[in-house]
Amino acid sequence: MNPFIVSLPNELPEYPKFVEGIRRAPARHFNLNEYQTKLALKNALRYIPKHLHEQIAEEFLDELLTRGRIYGYRYRPEGRIWGKPIDQYEGNTLEGKAFQVMIDNNLDFEIALYPYELVTYGETGQVFQNWMQYRLVKKYLEVMTDEQTLVVMSGHPLGLFPSHKNAPRVINTNSMMVGLFDNPDDWHIAAQLGVANYGQMTAGGWMYIGPQGIVHGTYITILNAARLFLGVPWDSDLKGHLFVSSGLGGMSGAQAKAVEIAGGVGIIAEVDYSRIETRKNQGWVSFVTDSLREAFDVAGEHLESKKPISIAYHGNVVDLLEYMVENNIKPELISDQTSCHVPYDGGYIPQGLTLEEARRMIKENHELFVEYVNKSLKKHFELIKILHKKGGYFWDYGNSFLKAVYDAGVKEVAKNGETTDEGFIFPSYVEDIMGPLYFDYGYGPFRWVCLSHKHEDLIKTDKAAAEIIDPNRRMQDRDNYHWIVNAENNKLVVGTEARILYADAQTRVKIALKFNEMIRKGEIGPVMLGRDHHDTGGTDSPFRETANIKDGSNIMADMAVHCFAGNAARGMSLVVLSNGGGVGIGKAINGGFGLVLDGSKEKDEIIKKALDWDVMVGVSRRAWARNKNALEVIDEWNSDSKGAITKPEIAEDELINDLVKTKLGVKK
């Protein structure tokens, strides 16, 4: 018998008990017709031994009708799932065991937003579509050899295929829909059918490391917004300044922690009290209230004393902004991190509805819920405009908020008043902050996981990374140095022993080589490297990652696809390509990677070739778009590299303006 063929057990497992107090996903909107419903049921039964179909079919159908998805709850392992030390996993390869650590970490009760529904973060970002996929993938990872590759399509394990030792051990894609059907409505049908998985940016790629995964990026975004728009000195912090936003979930939960690390005062609105509770228990938010008056009184005291604090307001952000307008409260930094990539599926709770009322309405009267959301989005936008006129700086935090406002019928949010071709009247945070200051230079959310689960290993890697960073090289390096030397004191770890550090190509390569050397010498256990897909070259998204690419190619997905393919060619352990990300289906294509370090010389060579490529493919695209800072970086790269990046010739604006004006005038 083929030892690599895996299947689910021949007997139905006992139905697991659900732990009280664990957040559950809302019932998703069910709208399949009879034919599609039959198809969804057949699709789920493909995973189950045929002699069990009669026993399980009705159970699956009930899940579909009541939850809007077939999750296969019966196949969820009993109890807590968490990222255990790597030596506690079965497997023929280090990579196979490492991926099991990451998968389980993404589904930990302490990390996942809706762990029973396999949702890690972002309201809909799933590790797999169902628990049958989870079980089968885990089995494949246990039997896989270092001359095989596991292929995963939208959570479905297509199977093990012969490859070679330097090939990826896993190639993974999520929701890669054909263009004609690449829209939220058709995706919603596909998800109900069990053929599309919304991987977000790191959930379906198994590389989410809890809220820490976004906190460094949030920290430098808020800090640099204050420097750019409030006149805060470049060597200073946010003390005495106010940041107002919403959301305390998986991604947005970083806001409270980040504003405190930056030295400022933050008020973050959140309608789901369980999320506030999670952040409070983890030490990621300092003060909780359901009173707007109390929230702003406490904020005022800390602004005056210039002491940092994060305040969670249990309520709607529209109420919060309205209170600011009515009470003439001085606005400074304003943003939003609700899950507006799915505003009509629970990602945005409209003013006037509680969380429970909203969830009930989504299931029972979806059309009415859409009306509520659109009305609330319009008011939300109007309040932001008022606060902006009073001196507040607002930015879209890449959560598709401004696009949601536009889709709600507010055309004036578009820069040209009609279409989104030229962007929106308020910038994306990438457009004004992260793009020019970080992505164009190649700095992005590099991360690593100490697979031994030993905290002392993490401390050693922090120290090694700090020794490599030169704080006098650039402003970004100075901020990154302060970040990493204070990382331990800031208590950032939730789940497995992981760290995030914004770093450019040169620094990533040096850090990775150092870690691999430490493993070789037995100083630390194995380490898995990765990054957020939200990086210099990982994602094509016109309203977010490529928002500061102004040559018209911001709508093209070539960069993310080449990043994915190039990483596969250079021997990354895991490569991932997904549709959607943080802005929604049809609005982004994003690629990521995982590289398991084992101390070998072979991994040194992969580090040198792959990590440099992973960053520089993005910098080169940005340089070709004539971005000044990216041009500076490719000049350095071209001067001492074995390759060559194409450099654009810069046309003079005066020549272009005069010529086009003359010719168009003649034509008219």
Secondary structure, DSSP 8 states (H G I E B T S, - for coil): --TT-----SS--------TT------------HHHHHHHHHHHHTTS-GGGHHHHHHHHHHHHHHHSS---GGGS-SS------GGGS--SSHHHHHHHHHHHHHT-TTT-SBGGGTEEETTTEES-SSHHHHHHHHHHHHH--TTEEEEEETTEEEEEEE--TTS-SEEEEE----GGG-SHHHHHHHHHHT-----TTTTTTT---TTHHHHHHHHHHHHHHHHHHS---TT---TT-EEEEE--STTTTHHHHHHHHTT-EEEEEES-HHHHHHHHHTTS--EEES-HHHHHHHHHHHHHHT--EEEEEES-HHHHHHHHHHTT----EE---S-TTSGGGTTS--TT--HHHHHHHHHH-HHHHHHHHHHHHHHHHHHHHHHHHTT-EE-B-SSSHHHHHHHTT-GGGBTTSS-STT-BSS-BHIIIIIHHHTGGGT-EEEEEEETT--HHHHHHHHHHHHHH--TTT-HHHHHHHHHHHTTTTTT---SSSEEEEEE-HHHHHHHHHHHHHHHHTTSS--EEEEE-SSSTTTEE-TTTTTTT--SSGGG--HHHHHHHHHHHHTT-SEEEEEE-TTT-TTS-EEEEEEEEE-S-HHHHHHIIIIIHHHHHHHHHHHHHTT-HHHHHHHHHHHHH-SS---------HHHHHHHHHHHHHHH-
